[in-house]
């Protein structure tokens, strides 16, 4: 199966839609080769601006452009976009609900050897806490392209979380449909539900296969939109399977697991077990090694499902 990094898919999607829509402008904080916005620059150089290493200013300029009717895409690494520029995103973009698309790459611990300083494990938590912000975490290249096309049509602030490493393409089928705020059920089962996002969707599907071989049938939901989250899908899963396991390449504090638990406790209380990064920073290492070290593998999801079933 082919593997493509979601940042690669982002660059290609941006170049494509940029040629179709003259209102799209792209700003980058001197990382265009890494974020792949260089693909847009190659075809629409007059609408590409390198803002330099000045992330806060980049977000403010993006806000100004949006106020003038443009559709600005602002890109840099996730740790800088959500950390350094948090105030500008909050006050200049989300408070007036301007049409800015913050598409941040190199999220999570799969940044790998760059280490803890560059591994954003709290970006979803930061972005979903801001009113008016839509938060999307695509699982593969197909979903990334669909998400970019969708946010161009959506009028308002969006945060799209993208990765550095190549990931398996899992949504390359005729039935796939992307809709902001709607989870995608990939597998059916009654004994538990695995709700995953981003790179962990592939791990969830692997876990499904392992569990199925042991006679345990679980539902698998790809929750690509963290905010607004698909409450209907979560409540149905809670009522029909009685157990939810969340899986994310992000801190278990404030991310997908927290968002799902908030819905469950208020509507249909059932056990929610969270597979994610505990309250720690990352470290330098190869992506696959880090996923294993931090308990983010199919095996870890399988263990969580079995533990949850034993609690029923």
C-alpha positions as CSV (number, residue, x, y, z in Angstrom):
1,X,0.0,0.0,0.0
2,X,1.3,3.4,-0.9
3,X,2.4,5.9,1.7
4,X,2.2,9.7,1.4
5,X,2.8,12.3,4.1
6,X,-0.2,14.5,4.7
7,X,2.0,17.6,4.3
8,X,2.8,16.4,0.8
9,X,-0.9,16.0,0.0
10,X,-1.5,19.5,1.4
11,X,1.1,21.1,-0.9
12,X,-0.4,19.4,-4.0
13,X,-4.0,20.3,-3.0
14,X,-3.0,23.9,-2.3
15,X,-1.3,24.2,-5.7
16,X,-4.4,22.7,-7.4
17,X,-7.1,24.9,-5.8
18,X,-4.8,28.0,-5.9
19,X,-5.0,27.8,-9.7
20,X,-8.8,27.5,-9.6
21,X,-9.5,30.3,-7.0
22,X,-7.7,33.7,-7.4
23,X,-8.7,34.7,-3.8
24,X,-6.4,32.1,-2.2
25,X,-3.2,33.5,-0.9
26,X,-0.5,31.6,1.0
27,X,1.8,32.8,3.8
28,X,4.6,30.8,5.2
29,X,7.1,31.4,8.0
30,X,10.2,30.6,6.1
31,X,9.5,26.8,6.0
32,X,7.9,26.4,2.6
33,X,10.0,23.5,1.5
34,X,9.1,21.6,4.7
35,X,5.4,22.6,4.8
36,X,5.2,22.0,1.0
37,X,3.6,25.4,0.4
38,X,6.5,25.7,-2.1
39,X,4.2,23.7,-4.4
40,X,1.8,26.7,-4.4
41,X,4.6,29.2,-4.9
42,X,5.7,27.3,-8.0
43,X,2.4,27.9,-9.8
44,X,1.1,31.1,-8.1
45,X,4.2,33.0,-7.1
46,X,2.4,36.4,-7.1
47,X,0.1,35.1,-4.3
48,X,2.7,33.6,-2.1
49,X,4.4,35.5,0.7
50,X,7.4,34.3,2.8
51,X,6.8,36.1,6.1
52,X,10.1,35.1,7.6
53,X,10.4,33.6,11.1
54,X,7.7,35.8,12.5
55,X,4.7,33.6,13.1
56,X,2.6,36.1,15.1
57,X,3.0,38.7,12.4
58,X,2.1,36.1,9.8
59,X,-1.2,35.4,11.5
60,X,-2.0,39.1,11.8
61,X,-1.3,39.7,8.1
62,X,-3.5,36.7,7.3
63,X,-6.3,38.3,9.3
64,X,-5.9,41.5,7.4
65,X,-6.0,39.8,4.1
66,X,-9.2,37.8,5.2
67,X,-10.8,41.1,6.2
68,X,-10.2,42.3,2.6
69,X,-12.0,39.3,1.1
70,X,-9.0,37.0,0.5
71,X,-8.7,33.3,1.6
72,X,-5.3,33.2,3.4
73,X,-3.6,29.9,4.2
74,X,-1.0,30.4,6.9
75,X,1.6,27.6,7.3
76,X,4.5,26.7,9.6
77,X,5.3,23.8,12.0
78,X,2.4,23.1,14.4
79,X,4.4,23.9,17.5
80,X,5.1,27.4,16.2
81,X,1.7,28.0,14.7
82,X,-0.3,27.2,17.8
83,X,2.3,28.1,20.4
84,X,4.1,31.2,19.2
85,X,1.1,32.7,17.4
86,X,-1.7,31.7,19.9
87,X,-2.5,35.2,20.8
88,X,-2.8,36.4,17.2
89,X,-4.9,33.4,16.2
90,X,-7.2,34.0,19.2
91,X,-7.6,37.7,19.0
92,X,-7.0,38.6,15.4
93,X,-8.5,35.6,13.6
94,X,-11.0,33.8,15.8
95,X,-12.5,36.7,17.8
96,X,-13.7,38.5,14.6
97,X,-14.3,35.0,13.0
98,X,-12.1,35.8,10.0
99,X,-11.7,33.4,7.1
100,X,-8.1,32.3,7.8
101,X,-6.9,28.7,7.3
102,X,-4.0,27.7,9.6
103,X,-2.5,24.6,8.1
104,X,0.3,23.4,10.4
105,X,2.7,20.6,9.5
106,X,5.1,18.5,11.6
107,X,2.5,17.8,14.3
108,X,2.9,15.1,16.9
109,X,5.8,13.0,18.0
110,X,6.3,11.5,14.5
111,X,8.3,14.6,13.7
112,X,10.9,12.2,15.0
113,X,14.5,13.2,15.4
114,X,13.6,16.9,15.8
115,X,12.8,16.1,19.4
116,X,10.6,17.6,22.1
117,X,11.1,21.2,21.1
118,X,9.5,20.6,17.7
119,X,7.0,17.9,18.6
120,X,3.6,19.5,19.2
121,X,1.5,17.3,21.5
122,X,-0.8,20.0,22.7
123,X,-1.9,21.8,19.5
124,X,-5.3,20.3,19.3
125,X,-6.0,21.2,22.9
126,X,-5.0,24.8,22.2
127,X,-7.0,25.2,19.0
128,X,-10.2,23.5,20.1
129,X,-10.3,25.8,23.2
130,X,-10.7,28.9,21.0
131,X,-14.3,29.9,20.1
132,X,-15.1,29.9,16.4
133,X,-12.2,27.6,15.5
134,X,-12.7,24.4,13.4
135,X,-10.1,21.7,14.1
136,X,-9.3,19.0,11.6
137,X,-6.8,16.1,11.8
138,X,-6.7,14.1,8.5
139,X,-5.8,10.5,8.5
140,X,-4.1,10.2,5.1
141,X,-3.4,12.0,1.8
142,X,-6.9,11.4,0.4
143,X,-8.5,12.9,3.4
144,X,-6.1,15.8,3.5
145,X,-7.0,16.8,-0.1
146,X,-10.7,16.5,0.7
147,X,-10.3,18.6,3.9
148,X,-8.4,21.4,2.1
149,X,-11.2,21.6,-0.6
150,X,-13.8,21.6,2.2
151,X,-12.3,24.4,4.2
152,X,-11.9,26.6,1.2
153,X,-15.7,26.5,0.9
154,X,-16.2,27.1,4.7
155,X,-16.3,30.7,5.8
156,X,-14.4,31.0,9.0
157,X,-11.2,30.1,10.9
158,X,-9.9,26.5,10.5
159,X,-6.9,24.6,11.9
160,X,-5.7,21.6,9.9
161,X,-3.1,19.3,11.6
162,X,-0.6,17.7,9.2
163,X,2.3,15.4,9.7
164,X,5.9,15.0,8.5
165,X,6.1,11.3,8.0
166,X,4.6,9.3,5.2
167,X,1.4,7.4,6.2
168,X,-0.6,4.7,4.5
169,X,-3.4,5.8,2.2
170,X,-6.6,4.2,3.7
171,X,-9.4,6.3,2.2
172,X,-8.7,5.6,-1.5
173,X,-12.2,4.3,-2.3
174,X,-15.2,5.4,-4.2
175,X,-17.5,5.5,-1.1
176,X,-15.3,7.9,0.8
177,X,-16.9,11.3,1.6
178,X,-15.5,14.1,3.7
179,X,-17.7,16.4,5.6
180,X,-16.6,18.9,8.3
181,X,-18.0,17.7,11.6
182,X,-19.0,14.2,10.5
183,X,-17.0,11.1,11.5
184,X,-16.6,8.2,9.1
185,X,-17.4,4.7,10.3
186,X,-14.8,2.4,8.8
187,X,-15.7,-0.9,10.5
188,X,-18.8,-2.2,12.3
189,X,-18.9,-4.1,15.6
190,X,-20.9,-4.2,18.9
191,X,-18.4,-5.0,21.6
192,X,-16.6,-1.6,21.7
193,X,-15.9,1.4,19.6
194,X,-12.5,2.7,18.7
195,X,-12.6,6.4,17.8
196,X,-9.3,7.5,16.2
197,X,-7.9,10.6,14.5
198,X,-4.9,11.4,12.3
199,X,-2.2,8.8,12.0
200,X,-3.9,6.6,14.7
201,X,-6.7,5.7,12.3
202,X,-4.4,3.2,10.5
203,X,-3.5,1.8,13.9
204,X,-7.2,1.5,14.8
205,X,-7.8,-0.5,11.6
206,X,-4.9,-2.8,12.4
207,X,-6.3,-3.3,15.9
208,X,-9.7,-4.2,14.4
209,X,-8.1,-7.0,12.4
210,X,-6.2,-8.4,15.5
211,X,-9.4,-8.3,17.6
212,X,-11.5,-9.8,14.8
213,X,-9.2,-12.8,14.6
214,X,-9.9,-13.4,18.3
215,X,-13.6,-13.1,17.8
216,X,-14.0,-9.6,19.2
217,X,-15.9,-7.3,16.8
218,X,-15.5,-3.6,17.3
219,X,-16.6,-0.4,15.6
220,X,-14.0,1.9,14.1
221,X,-14.7,5.6,13.6
222,X,-12.4,8.0,11.9
223,X,-13.0,11.3,13.7
224,X,-11.2,13.6,11.4
225,X,-12.9,16.7,12.8
226,X,-12.2,17.3,16.4
227,X,-14.3,20.5,16.5
228,X,-17.2,20.6,15.8
229,X,-17.1,17.0,16.9
230,X,-19.7,14.4,15.6
231,X,-21.8,14.1,18.8
232,X,-24.4,12.0,17.1
233,X,-21.8,9.3,16.1
234,X,-20.3,9.4,19.6
235,X,-23.6,9.0,21.4
236,X,-24.7,6.2,19.1
237,X,-21.4,4.4,19.7
238,X,-21.8,4.8,23.5
239,X,-25.4,3.5,23.4
240,X,-24.8,0.6,21.0
241,X,-21.4,-0.7,22.1
242,X,-21.1,0.5,25.7
243,X,-17.4,1.2,25.6
244,X,-15.2,3.7,23.7
245,X,-11.5,3.8,23.2
246,X,-10.0,6.9,21.7
247,X,-6.7,6.9,19.9
248,X,-4.6,10.1,19.0
249,X,-1.0,11.2,18.4
250,X,-1.6,14.0,20.9
251,X,-1.7,14.5,24.7
252,X,-4.7,12.8,26.3
253,X,-5.3,16.1,28.0
254,X,-7.5,18.3,25.9
255,X,-7.4,16.4,22.6
256,X,-9.7,13.8,21.0
257,X,-10.1,11.8,24.1
258,X,-11.1,14.7,26.2
259,X,-13.6,15.9,23.5
260,X,-15.2,12.4,23.3
261,X,-15.4,12.1,27.1
262,X,-17.1,15.5,27.3
263,X,-19.8,14.3,24.9
264,X,-20.2,10.9,26.6
265,X,-20.5,12.1,30.2
266,X,-23.2,14.6,29.2
267,X,-25.3,12.2,27.2
268,X,-24.7,8.5,27.7
269,X,-22.1,7.7,30.4
270,X,-20.0,4.7,29.5
271,X,-16.3,3.9,30.0
272,X,-13.9,6.0,27.8
273,X,-10.3,4.8,27.7
274,X,-7.8,7.1,26.1
275,X,-4.8,5.9,24.0
276,X,-2.5,8.8,23.6
277,X,0.5,10.6,24.9
278,X,0.4,10.8,28.7
279,X,1.3,14.1,30.4
280,X,4.9,14.1,29.1
281,X,7.0,15.7,26.4
282,X,8.3,13.7,23.4
283,X,12.0,12.9,22.7
284,X,14.2,12.4,19.7
285,X,13.9,9.1,17.8
286,X,12.6,7.5,14.7
287,X,8.8,7.9,14.3
288,X,7.9,4.2,14.5
289,X,10.1,3.8,17.6
290,X,8.5,6.8,19.3
291,X,5.0,5.6,18.6
292,X,5.9,2.3,20.3
293,X,7.6,4.0,23.2
294,X,4.7,6.2,23.9
295,X,2.0,3.5,23.6
296,X,0.6,4.6,20.3
297,X,0.4,1.3,18.4
298,X,-2.3,-1.2,17.3
299,X,-1.2,-3.4,20.1
300,X,-1.8,-0.7,22.6
301,X,-5.3,-0.1,21.2
302,X,-6.0,-3.9,21.4
303,X,-4.9,-3.9,25.1
304,X,-7.2,-0.9,25.9
305,X,-10.2,-2.6,24.2
306,X,-9.7,-5.8,26.1
307,X,-9.2,-3.9,29.4
308,X,-12.4,-2.0,28.7
309,X,-14.4,-5.1,27.9
310,X,-13.2,-6.6,31.2
311,X,-14.7,-3.6,33.0
312,X,-18.2,-4.1,31.5
